[in-house]
Amino acid sequence: MTFRDQASATIDASSIQFAGNATAGSSAVVRVESDANVFVNSLNMASGTAGSDSITGTGSTLTQQGTSTLTVGGTGTSSGTVIVESNGTFSTGSGLTAIQPNGRIDVQTGGRFNAVGDTTTTT
């Protein structure tokens, strides 16, 4: 799913799960780019197989609302990645950010990751 060119979206579900399916080879990719703004609640990036979320470009933001939580990756073969690059911004909710054994938050040059709540990592 891609949001671009000044698109704005508010996804009002209480929780969104990307790549939550355990089917081998399944994956999900979400891109927020070119001055797009996306507002969500809790996110679970890859509790099943592989999920990726990329925020890139001046003015591009992904913002979690309220007490939302963020889970990146999982165990076994589940992997999740959040990539924030070239003037993109990811802001978490005030709930827990949990980085699982196969999870990664990759903040590249010019990217901003604002962790509002507590952050834990599991090895």
PDB file as gemmi writes it, atoms N, CA and C in Angstrom:
CRYST1    1.000    1.000    1.000  90.00  90.00  90.00 P 1                      
ATOM      1  N   MET A   1       0.852  -1.137   0.000  1.00  0.00           N  
ATOM      2  CA  MET A   1       0.000   0.000   0.000  1.00  0.00           C  
ATOM      3  C   MET A   1       0.918   1.224   0.000  1.00  0.00           C  
ATOM      4  N   THR A   2       0.643   2.187  -0.876  1.00  0.00           N  
ATOM      5  CA  THR A   2       1.473   3.387  -0.967  1.00  0.00           C  
ATOM      6  C   THR A   2       0.608   4.629  -0.844  1.00  0.00           C  
ATOM      7  N   PHE A   3       1.059   5.555  -0.003  1.00  0.00           N  
ATOM      8  CA  PHE A   3       0.445   6.876   0.123  1.00  0.00           C  
ATOM      9  C   PHE A   3       1.482   7.864  -0.390  1.00  0.00           C  
ATOM     10  N   ARG A   4       1.110   8.741  -1.358  1.00  0.00           N  
ATOM     11  CA  ARG A   4       2.096   9.678  -1.912  1.00  0.00           C  
ATOM     12  C   ARG A   4       1.426  10.941  -2.425  1.00  0.00           C  
ATOM     13  N   ASP A   5       2.273  11.885  -2.821  1.00  0.00           N  
ATOM     14  CA  ASP A   5       1.834  13.126  -3.475  1.00  0.00           C  
ATOM     15  C   ASP A   5       0.780  13.876  -2.670  1.00  0.00           C  
ATOM     16  N   GLN A   6       1.115  14.194  -1.428  1.00  0.00           N  
ATOM     17  CA  GLN A   6       0.289  14.975  -0.516  1.00  0.00           C  
ATOM     18  C   GLN A   6      -1.005  14.275  -0.109  1.00  0.00           C  
ATOM     19  N   ALA A   7      -1.042  12.960  -0.252  1.00  0.00           N  
ATOM     20  CA  ALA A   7      -2.210  12.207   0.213  1.00  0.00           C  
ATOM     21  C   ALA A   7      -2.287  12.304   1.733  1.00  0.00           C  
ATOM     22  N   SER A   8      -3.491  12.227   2.257  1.00  0.00           N  
ATOM     23  CA  SER A   8      -3.696  12.229   3.696  1.00  0.00           C  
ATOM     24  C   SER A   8      -4.701  11.129   4.017  1.00  0.00           C  
ATOM     25  N   ALA A   9      -4.373  10.314   5.019  1.00  0.00           N  
ATOM     26  CA  ALA A   9      -5.275   9.227   5.392  1.00  0.00           C  
ATOM     27  C   ALA A   9      -5.289   9.061   6.895  1.00  0.00           C  
ATOM     28  N   THR A  10      -6.463   8.823   7.433  1.00  0.00           N  
ATOM     29  CA  THR A  10      -6.618   8.451   8.833  1.00  0.00           C  
ATOM     30  C   THR A  10      -7.255   7.072   8.837  1.00  0.00           C  
ATOM     31  N   ILE A  11      -6.528   6.096   9.364  1.00  0.00           N  
ATOM     32  CA  ILE A  11      -7.030   4.720   9.428  1.00  0.00           C  
ATOM     33  C   ILE A  11      -7.476   4.499  10.859  1.00  0.00           C  
ATOM     34  N   ASP A  12      -8.780   4.375  11.045  1.00  0.00           N  
ATOM     35  CA  ASP A  12      -9.378   4.426  12.372  1.00  0.00           C  
ATOM     36  C   ASP A  12      -9.517   3.090  13.074  1.00  0.00           C  
ATOM     37  N   ALA A  13      -9.028   2.005  12.493  1.00  0.00           N  
ATOM     38  CA  ALA A  13      -9.103   0.706  13.164  1.00  0.00           C  
ATOM     39  C   ALA A  13      -8.302   0.766  14.459  1.00  0.00           C  
ATOM     40  N   SER A  14      -8.718   0.012  15.480  1.00  0.00           N  
ATOM     41  CA  SER A  14      -7.998   0.059  16.755  1.00  0.00           C  
ATOM     42  C   SER A  14      -6.593  -0.510  16.622  1.00  0.00           C  
ATOM     43  N   SER A  15      -6.396  -1.450  15.693  1.00  0.00           N  
ATOM     44  CA  SER A  15      -5.088  -2.048  15.495  1.00  0.00           C  
ATOM     45  C   SER A  15      -4.958  -2.533  14.058  1.00  0.00           C  
ATOM     46  N   ILE A  16      -3.789  -2.330  13.467  1.00  0.00           N  
ATOM     47  CA  ILE A  16      -3.527  -2.781  12.100  1.00  0.00           C  
ATOM     48  C   ILE A  16      -2.385  -3.782  12.149  1.00  0.00           C  
ATOM     49  N   GLN A  17      -2.573  -4.892  11.473  1.00  0.00           N  
ATOM     50  CA  GLN A  17      -1.543  -5.927  11.445  1.00  0.00           C  
ATOM     51  C   GLN A  17      -1.090  -6.129  10.012  1.00  0.00           C  
ATOM     52  N   PHE A  18       0.198  -5.873   9.742  1.00  0.00           N  
ATOM     53  CA  PHE A  18       0.770  -6.077   8.421  1.00  0.00           C  
ATOM     54  C   PHE A  18       1.550  -7.381   8.425  1.00  0.00           C  
ATOM     55  N   ALA A  19       1.313  -8.227   7.443  1.00  0.00           N  
ATOM     56  CA  ALA A  19       1.979  -9.522   7.320  1.00  0.00           C  
ATOM     57  C   ALA A  19       1.767 -10.367   8.571  1.00  0.00           C  
ATOM     58  N   GLY A  20       0.541 -10.451   9.007  1.00  0.00           N  
ATOM     59  CA  GLY A  20       0.215 -11.240  10.177  1.00  0.00           C  
ATOM     60  C   GLY A  20      -0.126 -12.681   9.848  1.00  0.00           C  
ATOM     61  N   ASN A  21      -0.048 -13.028   8.578  1.00  0.00           N  
ATOM     62  CA  ASN A  21      -0.386 -14.360   8.106  1.00  0.00           C  
ATOM     63  C   ASN A  21       0.848 -15.260   8.175  1.00  0.00           C  
ATOM     64  N   ALA A  22       0.697 -16.475   8.601  1.00  0.00           N  
ATOM     65  CA  ALA A  22       1.836 -17.392   8.711  1.00  0.00           C  
ATOM     66  C   ALA A  22       2.114 -18.153   7.410  1.00  0.00           C  
ATOM     67  N   THR A  23       1.437 -17.807   6.316  1.00  0.00           N  
ATOM     68  CA  THR A  23       1.653 -18.472   5.042  1.00  0.00           C  
ATOM     69  C   THR A  23       3.039 -18.155   4.508  1.00  0.00           C  
ATOM     70  N   ALA A  24       3.815 -19.176   4.194  1.00  0.00           N  
ATOM     71  CA  ALA A  24       5.191 -18.980   3.705  1.00  0.00           C  
ATOM     72  C   ALA A  24       5.201 -18.060   2.490  1.00  0.00           C  
ATOM     73  N   GLY A  25       6.115 -17.100   2.512  1.00  0.00           N  
ATOM     74  CA  GLY A  25       6.288 -16.200   1.387  1.00  0.00           C  
ATOM     75  C   GLY A  25       5.375 -14.992   1.385  1.00  0.00           C  
ATOM     76  N   SER A  26       4.419 -14.893   2.314  1.00  0.00           N  
ATOM     77  CA  SER A  26       3.541 -13.726   2.329  1.00  0.00           C  
ATOM     78  C   SER A  26       4.269 -12.536   2.941  1.00  0.00           C  
ATOM     79  N   SER A  27       3.915 -11.357   2.477  1.00  0.00           N  
ATOM     80  CA  SER A  27       4.567 -10.151   2.985  1.00  0.00           C  
ATOM     81  C   SER A  27       3.655  -8.950   2.794  1.00  0.00           C  
ATOM     82  N   ALA A  28       4.000  -7.856   3.442  1.00  0.00           N  
ATOM     83  CA  ALA A  28       3.266  -6.602   3.291  1.00  0.00           C  
ATOM     84  C   ALA A  28       4.270  -5.459   3.284  1.00  0.00           C  
ATOM     85  N   VAL A  29       4.042  -4.494   2.406  1.00  0.00           N  
ATOM     86  CA  VAL A  29       4.900  -3.319   2.322  1.00  0.00           C  
ATOM     87  C   VAL A  29       4.001  -2.088   2.344  1.00  0.00           C  
ATOM     88  N   VAL A  30       4.313  -1.149   3.221  1.00  0.00           N  
ATOM     89  CA  VAL A  30       3.585   0.113   3.307  1.00  0.00           C  
ATOM     90  C   VAL A  30       4.590   1.234   3.091  1.00  0.00           C  
ATOM     91  N   ARG A  31       4.273   2.146   2.168  1.00  0.00           N  
ATOM     92  CA  ARG A  31       5.154   3.278   1.882  1.00  0.00           C  
ATOM     93  C   ARG A  31       4.377   4.581   2.064  1.00  0.00           C  
ATOM     94  N   VAL A  32       5.006   5.523   2.767  1.00  0.00           N  
ATOM     95  CA  VAL A  32       4.463   6.865   2.915  1.00  0.00           C  
ATOM     96  C   VAL A  32       5.527   7.791   2.333  1.00  0.00           C  
ATOM     97  N   GLU A  33       5.206   8.502   1.241  1.00  0.00           N  
ATOM     98  CA  GLU A  33       6.231   9.254   0.523  1.00  0.00           C  
ATOM     99  C   GLU A  33       5.662  10.527  -0.098  1.00  0.00           C  
ATOM    100  N   SER A  34       6.563  11.401  -0.517  1.00  0.00           N  
ATOM    101  CA  SER A  34       6.209  12.617  -1.271  1.00  0.00           C  
ATOM    102  C   SER A  34       5.161  13.477  -0.572  1.00  0.00           C  
ATOM    103  N   ASP A  35       5.435  13.846   0.689  1.00  0.00           N  
ATOM    104  CA  ASP A  35       4.577  14.763   1.442  1.00  0.00           C  
ATOM    105  C   ASP A  35       3.217  14.175   1.805  1.00  0.00           C  
ATOM    106  N   ALA A  36       3.123  12.848   1.918  1.00  0.00           N  
ATOM    107  CA  ALA A  36       1.881  12.209   2.363  1.00  0.00           C  
ATOM    108  C   ALA A  36       1.872  12.138   3.892  1.00  0.00           C  
ATOM    109  N   ASN A  37       0.689  12.127   4.468  1.00  0.00           N  
ATOM    110  CA  ASN A  37       0.524  12.068   5.925  1.00  0.00           C  
ATOM    111  C   ASN A  37      -0.487  10.988   6.259  1.00  0.00           C  
ATOM    112  N   VAL A  38      -0.058  10.026   7.111  1.00  0.00           N  
ATOM    113  CA  VAL A  38      -0.928   8.921   7.494  1.00  0.00           C  
ATOM    114  C   VAL A  38      -1.011   8.881   9.021  1.00  0.00           C  
ATOM    115  N   PHE A  39      -2.243   8.768   9.525  1.00  0.00           N  
ATOM    116  CA  PHE A  39      -2.503   8.708  10.960  1.00  0.00           C  
ATOM    117  C   PHE A  39      -3.143   7.355  11.262  1.00  0.00           C  
ATOM    118  N   VAL A  40      -2.570   6.633  12.226  1.00  0.00           N  
ATOM    119  CA  VAL A  40      -3.043   5.287  12.561  1.00  0.00           C  
ATOM    120  C   VAL A  40      -3.074   5.103  14.072  1.00  0.00           C  
ATOM    121  N   ASN A  41      -3.645   3.985  14.476  1.00  0.00           N  
ATOM    122  CA  ASN A  41      -3.598   3.591  15.879  1.00  0.00           C  
ATOM    123  C   ASN A  41      -2.483   2.559  16.032  1.00  0.00           C  
ATOM    124  N   SER A  42      -2.706   1.486  16.761  1.00  0.00           N  
ATOM    125  CA  SER A  42      -1.656   0.495  17.005  1.00  0.00           C  
ATOM    126  C   SER A  42      -1.261  -0.231  15.721  1.00  0.00           C  
ATOM    127  N   LEU A  43       0.052  -0.513  15.587  1.00  0.00           N  
ATOM    128  CA  LEU A  43       0.592  -1.222  14.425  1.00  0.00           C  
ATOM    129  C   LEU A  43       1.346  -2.462  14.872  1.00  0.00           C  
ATOM    130  N   ASN A  44       1.156  -3.542  14.139  1.00  0.00           N  
ATOM    131  CA  ASN A  44       1.914  -4.769  14.362  1.00  0.00           C  
ATOM    132  C   ASN A  44       2.557  -5.112  13.029  1.00  0.00           C  
ATOM    133  N   MET A  45       3.858  -4.889  12.925  1.00  0.00           N  
ATOM    134  CA  MET A  45       4.585  -5.132  11.684  1.00  0.00           C  
ATOM    135  C   MET A  45       5.175  -6.535  11.708  1.00  0.00           C  
ATOM    136  N   ALA A  46       4.508  -7.488  11.049  1.00  0.00           N  
ATOM    137  CA  ALA A  46       5.039  -8.835  10.806  1.00  0.00           C  
ATOM    138  C   ALA A  46       5.020  -9.762  12.008  1.00  0.00           C  
ATOM    139  N   SER A  47       3.839 -10.105  12.446  1.00  0.00           N  
ATOM    140  CA  SER A  47       3.749 -11.155  13.467  1.00  0.00           C  
ATOM    141  C   SER A  47       3.690 -12.528  12.798  1.00  0.00           C  
ATOM    142  N   GLY A  48       3.525 -12.552  11.481  1.00  0.00           N  
ATOM    143  CA  GLY A  48       3.425 -13.831  10.771  1.00  0.00           C  
ATOM    144  C   GLY A  48       4.611 -14.103   9.874  1.00  0.00           C  
ATOM    145  N   THR A  49       4.866 -13.250   8.882  1.00  0.00           N  
ATOM    146  CA  THR A  49       5.984 -13.496   7.964  1.00  0.00           C  
ATOM    147  C   THR A  49       6.863 -12.259   7.818  1.00  0.00           C  
ATOM    148  N   ALA A  50       6.684 -11.427   6.792  1.00  0.00           N  
ATOM    149  CA  ALA A  50       7.573 -10.281   6.589  1.00  0.00           C  
ATOM    150  C   ALA A  50       6.772  -9.016   6.323  1.00  0.00           C  
ATOM    151  N   GLY A  51       7.066  -7.969   7.071  1.00  0.00           N  
ATOM    152  CA  GLY A  51       6.396  -6.687   6.884  1.00  0.00           C  
ATOM    153  C   GLY A  51       7.398  -5.560   6.861  1.00  0.00           C  
ATOM    154  N   SER A  52       7.122  -4.534   6.064  1.00  0.00           N  
ATOM    155  CA  SER A  52       8.026  -3.396   5.939  1.00  0.00           C  
ATOM    156  C   SER A  52       7.212  -2.123   5.843  1.00  0.00           C  
ATOM    157  N   ASP A  53       7.660  -1.093   6.516  1.00  0.00           N  
ATOM    158  CA  ASP A  53       7.017   0.207   6.509  1.00  0.00           C  
ATOM    159  C   ASP A  53       8.099   1.238   6.229  1.00  0.00           C  
ATOM    160  N   SER A  54       7.936   2.029   5.182  1.00  0.00           N  
ATOM    161  CA  SER A  54       8.945   3.006   4.788  1.00  0.00           C  
ATOM    162  C   SER A  54       8.320   4.390   4.712  1.00  0.00           C  
ATOM    163  N   ILE A  55       8.969   5.363   5.376  1.00  0.00           N  
ATOM    164  CA  ILE A  55       8.517   6.743   5.345  1.00  0.00           C  
ATOM    165  C   ILE A  55       9.650   7.558   4.748  1.00  0.00           C  
ATOM    166  N   THR A  56       9.401   8.219   3.603  1.00  0.00           N  
ATOM    167  CA  THR A  56      10.473   8.933   2.917  1.00  0.00           C  
ATOM    168  C   THR A  56       9.961  10.184   2.215  1.00  0.00           C  
ATOM    169  N   GLY A  57      10.779  11.209   2.203  1.00  0.00           N  
ATOM    170  CA  GLY A  57      10.455  12.428   1.474  1.00  0.00           C  
ATOM    171  C   GLY A  57      10.015  13.548   2.389  1.00  0.00           C  
ATOM    172  N   THR A  58      10.408  14.748   2.043  1.00  0.00           N  
ATOM    173  CA  THR A  58      10.077  15.935   2.824  1.00  0.00           C  
ATOM    174  C   THR A  58       8.581  16.013   3.076  1.00  0.00           C  
ATOM    175  N   GLY A  59       8.225  16.176   4.345  1.00  0.00           N  
ATOM    176  CA  GLY A  59       6.830  16.317   4.728  1.00  0.00           C  
ATOM    177  C   GLY A  59       6.084  15.009   4.899  1.00  0.00           C  
ATOM    178  N   SER A  60       6.708  13.874   4.621  1.00  0.00           N  
ATOM    179  CA  SER A  60       6.029  12.584   4.750  1.00  0.00           C  
ATOM    180  C   SER A  60       6.034  12.143   6.207  1.00  0.00           C  
ATOM    181  N   THR A  61       4.854  11.801   6.720  1.00  0.00           N  
ATOM    182  CA  THR A  61       4.754  11.419   8.126  1.00  0.00           C  
ATOM    183  C   THR A  61       3.848  10.209   8.299  1.00  0.00           C  
ATOM    184  N   LEU A  62       4.193   9.379   9.275  1.00  0.00           N  
ATOM    185  CA  LEU A  62       3.305   8.346   9.775  1.00  0.00           C  
ATOM    186  C   LEU A  62       3.222   8.591  11.269  1.00  0.00           C  
ATOM    187  N   THR A  63       2.026   8.873  11.749  1.00  0.00           N  
ATOM    188  CA  THR A  63       1.825   9.256  13.145  1.00  0.00           C  
ATOM    189  C   THR A  63       0.828   8.319  13.800  1.00  0.00           C  
ATOM    190  N   GLN A  64       1.252   7.705  14.909  1.00  0.00           N  
ATOM    191  CA  GLN A  64       0.335   6.890  15.702  1.00  0.00           C  
ATOM    192  C   GLN A  64      -0.378   7.809  16.681  1.00  0.00           C  
ATOM    193  N   GLN A  65      -1.657   7.546  16.895  1.00  0.00           N  
ATOM    194  CA  GLN A  65      -2.473   8.417  17.721  1.00  0.00           C  
ATOM    195  C   GLN A  65      -2.602   7.898  19.150  1.00  0.00           C  
ATOM    196  N   GLY A  66      -2.722   8.813  20.098  1.00  0.00           N  
ATOM    197  CA  GLY A  66      -3.017   8.476  21.490  1.00  0.00           C  
ATOM    198  C   GLY A  66      -2.061   7.481  22.109  1.00  0.00           C  
ATOM    199  N   THR A  67      -2.624   6.461  22.774  1.00  0.00           N  
ATOM    200  CA  THR A  67      -1.831   5.465  23.495  1.00  0.00           C  
ATOM    201  C   THR A  67      -1.479   4.260  22.625  1.00  0.00           C  
ATOM    202  N   SER A  68      -1.462   4.435  21.333  1.00  0.00           N  
ATOM    203  CA  SER A  68      -1.182   3.344  20.396  1.00  0.00           C  
ATOM    204  C   SER A  68       0.160   2.684  20.682  1.00  0.00           C  
ATOM    205  N   THR A  69       0.239   1.385  20.326  1.00  0.00           N  
ATOM    206  CA  THR A  69       1.475   0.618  20.490  1.00  0.00           C  
ATOM    207  C   THR A  69       2.057   0.272  19.121  1.00  0.00           C  
ATOM    208  N   LEU A  70       3.347  -0.058  19.113  1.00  0.00           N  
ATOM    209  CA  LEU A  70       4.033  -0.475  17.889  1.00  0.00           C  
ATOM    210  C   LEU A  70       4.812  -1.748  18.193  1.00  0.00           C  
ATOM    211  N   THR A  71       4.578  -2.798  17.411  1.00  0.00           N  
ATOM    212  CA  THR A  71       5.357  -4.030  17.514  1.00  0.00           C  
ATOM    213  C   THR A  71       6.033  -4.250  16.171  1.00  0.00           C  
ATOM    214  N   VAL A  72       7.364  -4.414  16.198  1.00  0.00           N  
ATOM    215  CA  VAL A  72       8.130  -4.596  14.961  1.00  0.00           C  
ATOM    216  C   VAL A  72       8.801  -5.959  15.000  1.00  0.00           C  
ATOM    217  N   GLY A  73       8.456  -6.821  14.030  1.00  0.00           N  
ATOM    218  CA  GLY A  73       9.052  -8.151  13.954  1.00  0.00           C  
ATOM    219  C   GLY A  73       8.349  -9.147  14.836  1.00  0.00           C  
ATOM    220  N   GLY A  74       8.928 -10.343  14.851  1.00  0.00           N  
ATOM    221  CA  GLY A  74       8.370 -11.419  15.646  1.00  0.00           C  
ATOM    222  C   GLY A  74       9.472 -12.402  15.985  1.00  0.00           C  
ATOM    223  N   THR A  75       9.104 -13.652  16.109  1.00  0.00           N  
ATOM    224  CA  THR A  75      10.081 -14.695  16.405  1.00  0.00           C  
ATOM    225  C   THR A  75      10.095 -15.685  15.249  1.00  0.00           C  
ATOM    226  N   GLY A  76      11.020 -16.616  15.276  1.00  0.00           N  
ATOM    227  CA  GLY A  76      11.105 -17.602  14.203  1.00  0.00           C  
ATOM    228  C   GLY A  76      11.421 -16.946  12.874  1.00  0.00           C  
ATOM    229  N   THR A  77      10.553 -17.132  11.885  1.00  0.00           N  
ATOM    230  CA  THR A  77      10.800 -16.568  10.558  1.00  0.00           C  
ATOM    231  C   THR A  77      10.090 -15.239  10.332  1.00  0.00           C  
ATOM    232  N   SER A  78       9.404 -14.721  11.335  1.00  0.00           N  
ATOM    233  CA  SER A  78       8.699 -13.442  11.194  1.00  0.00           C  
ATOM    234  C   SER A  78       9.681 -12.290  11.301  1.00  0.00           C  
ATOM    235  N   SER A  79       9.646 -11.384  10.319  1.00  0.00           N  
ATOM    236  CA  SER A  79      10.525 -10.221  10.378  1.00  0.00           C  
ATOM    237  C   SER A  79       9.735  -8.962  10.063  1.00  0.00           C  
ATOM    238  N   GLY A  80      10.150  -7.878  10.675  1.00  0.00           N  
ATOM    239  CA  GLY A  80       9.504  -6.598  10.428  1.00  0.00           C  
ATOM    240  C   GLY A  80      10.537  -5.484  10.430  1.00  0.00           C  
ATOM    241  N   THR A  81      10.333  -4.505   9.561  1.00  0.00           N  
ATOM    242  CA  THR A  81      11.263  -3.389   9.455  1.00  0.00           C  
ATOM    243  C   THR A  81      10.492  -2.093   9.295  1.00  0.00           C  
ATOM    244  N   VAL A  82      10.906  -1.082  10.038  1.00  0.00           N  
ATOM    245  CA  VAL A  82      10.427   0.281   9.838  1.00  0.00           C  
ATOM    246  C   VAL A  82      11.633   1.069   9.351  1.00  0.00           C  
ATOM    247  N   ILE A  83      11.513   1.688   8.170  1.00  0.00           N  
ATOM    248  CA  ILE A  83      12.602   2.479   7.598  1.00  0.00           C  
ATOM    249  C   ILE A  83      12.131   3.923   7.515  1.00  0.00           C  
ATOM    250  N   VAL A  84      12.895   4.820   8.124  1.00  0.00           N  
ATOM    251  CA  VAL A  84      12.579   6.243   8.070  1.00  0.00           C  
ATOM    252  C   VAL A  84      13.762   6.917   7.398  1.00  0.00           C  
ATOM    253  N   GLU A  85      13.522   7.541   6.244  1.00  0.00           N  
ATOM    254  CA  GLU A  85      14.626   8.088   5.466  1.00  0.00           C  
ATOM    255  C   GLU A  85      14.299   9.460   4.886  1.00  0.00           C  
ATOM    256  N   SER A  86      15.308  10.114   4.374  1.00  0.00           N  
ATOM    257  CA  SER A  86      15.268  11.394   3.662  1.00  0.00           C  
ATOM    258  C   SER A  86      14.088  12.296   4.004  1.00  0.00           C  
ATOM    259  N   ASN A  87      14.128  12.841   5.209  1.00  0.00           N  
ATOM    260  CA  ASN A  87      13.166  13.832   5.699  1.00  0.00           C  
ATOM    261  C   ASN A  87      11.787  13.274   6.022  1.00  0.00           C  
ATOM    262  N   GLY A  88      11.648  11.956   6.120  1.00  0.00           N  
ATOM    263  CA  GLY A  88      10.402  11.359   6.584  1.00  0.00           C  
ATOM    264  C   GLY A  88      10.385  11.329   8.105  1.00  0.00           C  
ATOM    265  N   THR A  89       9.188  11.257   8.695  1.00  0.00           N  
ATOM    266  CA  THR A  89       9.045  11.238  10.152  1.00  0.00           C  
ATOM    267  C   THR A  89       8.047  10.168  10.570  1.00  0.00           C  
ATOM    268  N   PHE A  90       8.441   9.337  11.537  1.00  0.00           N  
ATOM    269  CA  PHE A  90       7.557   8.361  12.161  1.00  0.00           C  
ATOM    270  C   PHE A  90       7.453   8.750  13.628  1.00  0.00           C  
ATOM    271  N   SER A  91       6.232   8.972  14.113  1.00  0.00           N  
ATOM    272  CA  SER A  91       6.003   9.302  15.521  1.00  0.00           C  
ATOM    273  C   SER A  91       5.110   8.239  16.129  1.00  0.00           C  
ATOM    274  N   THR A  92       5.603   7.592  17.194  1.00  0.00           N  
ATOM    275  CA  THR A  92       4.818   6.544  17.846  1.00  0.00           C  
ATOM    276  C   THR A  92       3.757   7.157  18.738  1.00  0.00           C  
ATOM    277  N   GLY A  93       2.808   6.306  19.153  1.00  0.00           N  
ATOM    278  CA  GLY A  93       1.866   6.704  20.179  1.00  0.00           C  
ATOM    279  C   GLY A  93       2.553   6.620  21.535  1.00  0.00           C  
ATOM    280  N   SER A  94       1.834   6.932  22.583  1.00  0.00           N  
ATOM    281  CA  SER A  94       2.442   6.915  23.918  1.00  0.00           C  
ATOM    282  C   SER A  94       2.456   5.519  24.531  1.00  0.00           C  
ATOM    283  N   GLY A  95       1.910   4.527  23.827  1.00  0.00           N  
ATOM    284  CA  GLY A  95       1.978   3.137  24.283  1.00  0.00           C  
ATOM    285  C   GLY A  95       3.356   2.551  24.005  1.00  0.00           C  
ATOM    286  N   LEU A  96       3.538   1.301  24.342  1.00  0.00           N  
ATOM    287  CA  LEU A  96       4.824   0.616  24.232  1.00  0.00           C  
ATOM    288  C   LEU A  96       5.238   0.397  22.776  1.00  0.00           C  
ATOM    289  N   THR A  97       6.519   0.637  22.470  1.00  0.00           N  
ATOM    290  CA  THR A  97       7.137   0.224  21.216  1.00  0.00           C  
ATOM    291  C   THR A  97       7.969  -1.009  21.541  1.00  0.00           C  
ATOM    292  N   ALA A  98       7.626  -2.152  20.922  1.00  0.00           N  
ATOM    293  CA  ALA A  98       8.308  -3.420  21.206  1.00  0.00           C  
ATOM    294  C   ALA A  98       9.030  -3.878  19.940  1.00  0.00           C  
ATOM    295  N   ILE A  99      10.341  -3.989  20.032  1.00  0.00           N  
ATOM    296  CA  ILE A  99      11.136  -4.486  18.917  1.00  0.00           C  
ATOM    297  C   ILE A  99      11.486  -5.934  19.228  1.00  0.00           C  
ATOM    298  N   GLN A 100      10.912  -6.839  18.438  1.00  0.00           N  
ATOM    299  CA  GLN A 100      11.064  -8.273  18.654  1.00  0.00           C  
ATOM    300  C   GLN A 100      12.397  -8.759  18.073  1.00  0.00           C  
ATOM    301  N   PRO A 101      12.778 -10.028  18.321  1.00  0.00           N  
ATOM    302  CA  PRO A 101      14.078 -10.528  17.851  1.00  0.00           C  
ATOM    303  C   PRO A 101      14.345 -10.313  16.360  1.00  0.00           C  
ATOM    304  N   ASN A 102      13.338 -10.409  15.526  1.00  0.00           N  
ATOM    305  CA  ASN A 102      13.525 -10.217  14.086  1.00  0.00           C  
ATOM    306  C   ASN A 102      12.953  -8.887  13.612  1.00  0.00           C  
ATOM    307  N   GLY A 103      12.991  -7.898  14.491  1.00  0.00           N  
ATOM    308  CA  GLY A 103      12.489  -6.566  14.148  1.00  0.00           C  
ATOM    309  C   GLY A 103      13.620  -5.565  14.042  1.00  0.00           C  
ATOM    310  N   ARG A 104      13.400  -4.549  13.216  1.00  0.00           N  
ATOM    311  CA  ARG A 104      14.441  -3.532  13.023  1.00  0.00           C  
ATOM    312  C   ARG A 104      13.788  -2.193  12.750  1.00  0.00           C  
ATOM    313  N   ILE A 105      14.291  -1.151  13.411  1.00  0.00           N  
ATOM    314  CA  ILE A 105      13.925   0.225  13.085  1.00  0.00           C  
ATOM    315  C   ILE A 105      15.179   0.865  12.527  1.00  0.00           C  
ATOM    316  N   ASP A 106      15.120   1.255  11.262  1.00  0.00           N  
ATOM    317  CA  ASP A 106      16.268   1.765  10.520  1.00  0.00           C  
ATOM    318  C   ASP A 106      16.031   3.243  10.204  1.00  0.00           C  
ATOM    319  N   VAL A 107      16.691   4.110  10.966  1.00  0.00           N  
ATOM    320  CA  VAL A 107      16.565   5.552  10.740  1.00  0.00           C  
ATOM    321  C   VAL A 107      17.774   5.997   9.931  1.00  0.00           C  
ATOM    322  N   GLN A 108      17.524   6.355   8.687  1.00  0.00           N  
ATOM    323  CA  GLN A 108      18.602   6.732   7.779  1.00  0.00           C  
ATOM    324  C   GLN A 108      18.815   8.239   7.788  1.00  0.00           C  
ATOM    325  N   THR A 109      19.855   8.686   7.105  1.00  0.00           N  
ATOM    326  CA  THR A 109      20.209  10.105   7.057  1.00  0.00           C  
ATOM    327  C   THR A 109      18.986  10.955   6.713  1.00  0.00           C  
ATOM    328  N   GLY A 110      18.715  11.921   7.561  1.00  0.00           N  
ATOM    329  CA  GLY A 110      17.605  12.840   7.333  1.00  0.00           C  
ATOM    330  C   GLY A 110      16.271  12.354   7.867  1.00  0.00           C  
ATOM    331  N   GLY A 111      16.170  11.086   8.291  1.00  0.00           N  
ATOM    332  CA  GLY A 111      14.923  10.557   8.832  1.00  0.00           C  
ATOM    333  C   GLY A 111      14.787  10.863  10.316  1.00  0.00           C  
ATOM    334  N   ARG A 112      13.547  10.885  10.796  1.00  0.00           N  
ATOM    335  CA  ARG A 112      13.284  11.148  12.217  1.00  0.00           C  
ATOM    336  C   ARG A 112      12.323  10.089  12.754  1.00  0.00           C  
ATOM    337  N   PHE A 113      12.719   9.457  13.871  1.00  0.00           N  
ATOM    338  CA  PHE A 113      11.867   8.503  14.564  1.00  0.00           C  
ATOM    339  C   PHE A 113      11.632   9.059  15.952  1.00  0.00           C  
ATOM    340  N   ASN A 114      10.387   9.427  16.255  1.00  0.00           N  
ATOM    341  CA  ASN A 114      10.042  10.006  17.556  1.00  0.00           C  
ATOM    342  C   ASN A 114       9.322   8.952  18.391  1.00  0.00           C  
ATOM    343  N   ALA A 115      10.028   8.386  19.368  1.00  0.00           N  
ATOM    344  CA  ALA A 115       9.436   7.406  20.272  1.00  0.00           C  
ATOM    345  C   ALA A 115       8.813   8.167  21.439  1.00  0.00           C  
ATOM    346  N   VAL A 116       7.494   8.227  21.463  1.00  0.00           N  
ATOM    347  CA  VAL A 116       6.792   8.996  22.496  1.00  0.00           C  
ATOM    348  C   VAL A 116       6.670   8.192  23.783  1.00  0.00           C  
ATOM    349  N   GLY A 117       6.397   6.893  23.674  1.00  0.00           N  
ATOM    350  CA  GLY A 117       6.261   6.024  24.850  1.00  0.00           C  
ATOM    351  C   GLY A 117       7.535   5.251  25.113  1.00  0.00           C  
ATOM    352  N   ASP A 118       7.451   4.271  26.003  1.00  0.00           N  
ATOM    353  CA  ASP A 118       8.587   3.421  26.323  1.00  0.00           C  
ATOM    354  C   ASP A 118       8.904   2.492  25.148  1.00  0.00           C  
ATOM    355  N   THR A 119      10.190   2.081  25.063  1.00  0.00           N  
ATOM    356  CA  THR A 119      10.636   1.175  24.018  1.00  0.00           C  
ATOM    357  C   THR A 119      11.350  -0.008  24.660  1.00  0.00           C  
ATOM    358  N   THR A 120      11.012  -1.233  24.220  1.00  0.00           N  
ATOM    359  CA  THR A 120      11.697  -2.429  24.689  1.00  0.00           C  
ATOM    360  C   THR A 120      12.224  -3.203  23.494  1.00  0.00           C  
ATOM    361  N   THR A 121      13.330  -3.929  23.720  1.00  0.00           N  
ATOM    362  CA  THR A 121      13.843  -4.824  22.693  1.00  0.00           C  
ATOM    363  C   THR A 121      13.948  -6.214  23.298  1.00  0.00           C  
ATOM    364  N   THR A 122      13.679  -7.225  22.479  1.00  0.00           N  
ATOM    365  CA  THR A 122      13.766  -8.619  22.896  1.00  0.00           C  
ATOM    366  C   THR A 122      14.786  -9.311  22.012  1.00  0.00           C  
ATOM    367  N   THR A 123      15.707 -10.030  22.639  1.00  0.00           N  
ATOM    368  CA  THR A 123      16.707 -10.735  21.841  1.00  0.00           C  
ATOM    369  C   THR A 123      16.466 -12.225  21.833  1.00  0.00           C  
TER     370      THR A 123                                                      
END                                                                             
